[in-house]
């Protein structure tokens, strides 16, 4: 695993566990989960790439 890939993984995990969101659930309700779902999708894509 190279440094760039590891850095991307760390940044995504920090975003997912951070209380700060681009689309907050408190304001948008279920639509606020869209950014989290996109981050999880990107994380899966990175983890599965070679």
Beta strands, then each sheet from edge to edge (+ up, - down):
end
